[in-house]
């Protein structure tokens, strides 16, 4: 049922760094690796959006944008590649639609480690940083997350339909998932 697009529903495929907020019947699709997607859905108005961010924030900033800074940013000055700015773009869509963030069902997806063989011996992997940024941002905004599918390894294909609020996720972990390897080691001892 998720694969067949309803008649009259627009389809938007988000590339990394893109954000879409729609007030029309829309199906949003994306493919996530270490990136994270945040979905917003208004259950009464059947509107919402999704972002696909690649990095927690711009390197020259040591802290994400505050709520006040998010509200003051010009839309064209924001870049959806960064978690805090992608969320700011979504929140601008929420405001432009005459609604409040707390009216939306919020879900988080992605953050799969694409290079588990590196073993985290260096700085934390970008996937973990993206997941941490997503949680910190939704908490800072006071948003309740109704569902999430985050972390692990590999990629996720995502389909989000605004006319129903359904999100379909197909997670394809890497074959040598360290969590599975560790589990087998523990079982064998």
N, C-alpha and C positions, 0 to 999 in steps of 0.2 A: 504494500500500500504506500510506503514512503517513497518508492521509486517512481511511481506514476504521478506526475504533476497535475494537480487539479486544473480544469479549464478556467481561463481568465486570471490565473495567478502568474505574476511576473517571476522570473528566476534570475537571481543575482549570485554570481560566483565571486567570493571575496578572495583576493590575492593577499599575501602577507603585507601588513601595513594598511589595509583598507578597512573602512568602517561604513556601515550602511544603516540608516534609520528610515523606516518606511511607515506611511499611514495608509497604504494600500495592501491588498492581498499579495503577499510576496513569499517566495521560498528562497532562503539564503543557504548557500552551500560553501564549504571550505574544506581544505585539507591541512591538518595541523601536525607538526612534528614537535619541536621544542617550543613553538609558539603557543599562545593561549588565546582562546576565544571567550568573550563574555557575551551572553545573550540577555536581552531585556524584552519582556513580553507583557503587554497590558491585557489582562483577561477579559475586561469588559469592552474595551474599544478595539481589540484585535490588531494592535499596532505594536511596533517595537523595532529592535535592531540588534546588530551583532558587530563586534570588532574582532580583528585578528591581529594581535600585536606580537612583535618579534623580540623586544627588549624591555626591561623594566622601566628605564627612563633614559634621557639623554645623558651622555657621559659627563658633560660639564656641570650637571646638577648633582649635588650630593643627596638631595631629598626630592621626592616626588612633588608635584604641584599640590598646593593646599586647596581646600574647597573654594576659598575666596579667589585664589589665582585661577582655578579652573573656570569659574564664572566670568572672570574678566578677560579671558583670552579671546582674541579674534579668531573666528573659525579657520581662516586661511593661514594662521600662524601655528596651528596645531598639526602634529604629524602622527598619524595612526600607527606608526611603527613602534611607538613607545607606549607602555601600559597606561601611564597616567594621562597622557594626551589622548589616547584612544578612548579612554573612559570619559574624558572631558567632552569629546566630540559626541559620544552617545548621550551624555547628560544634556548637551545643548539641543539635541534632537528631542529629548523628553520635554524640555522647557518650551521649545518651539511648538510642540504639539499641545501645549496647554495642560500638561500633566506634571505630576511630581514623581521623583524616583521611587518613593516608597509604595507607589501603586503598581509597580512592576514585579513580575516573577523573574528572578535573576538566577542564571546558571553559569557554571564555569567548566571549560573543557580544555584538554591539551596538556602541554608541558611534558611530553614524552622525551626521555633522554635518548638522543640519537647516536650517542657515542659511549655506551656503557663500558666499553673495553678500556677507556681511559681511567676508570676506577675512582674518579673523584679525588685523585692524589694531588691535583692542583687546586685552583680556586673552584668553588661550587659551580657545577655546570649551569649553562644558561637556562635550561629547562626548569631546574629547581628555583633559580632566581625569578623566572617568569611566574611560576606558581606562587611563590612567596609574595611577589608584587601584586598579583591579582587578589589574593586574600587580604593583604594589607589595605588595598584601595577600596574594596567593597566594605570592609569593616570601618574604614575611616569615613565612608559615606553613610554608614548606618544601614546598609542594605542586608536583607536576609537572603542567603543563597539557598534555593530550594533543592538543587541537585548539582552534583559535580562529578566529573570523571577526569582526574588529573594524575600526572606522574607516570611511573612505570617507564617502559621503553617503547620505541616505535612511534607510529603515526596513527592519527584518527581522521576518518572521513566523517564530516558533520553535515546534517541537513536540518534546517530549522524552518518551520512553517508558521507564519504569523497568523494565518486564519484559524489555527488550532492550538498553537503554542507548543506543539510536539517538537522534540529534538531527537533525531536518530543519530546514534554514534556507532561507527564500526571501528573498533580498536584493533590494530594489527601490531602486536608486540614483536620485537626483534626475536629471532630464533634463540639466541643465546641470552635470554633475559636473566640478569644476575639474580633477581629474586627467586626465579625458578631453580637456578643452579644452586644457590645457597640452600633452598628448601630440600633439594635432593641430597646435598651433602649432609644436612642435619638428619635426614631420615636414614641415611646409610650408616651413621655412627652409632 
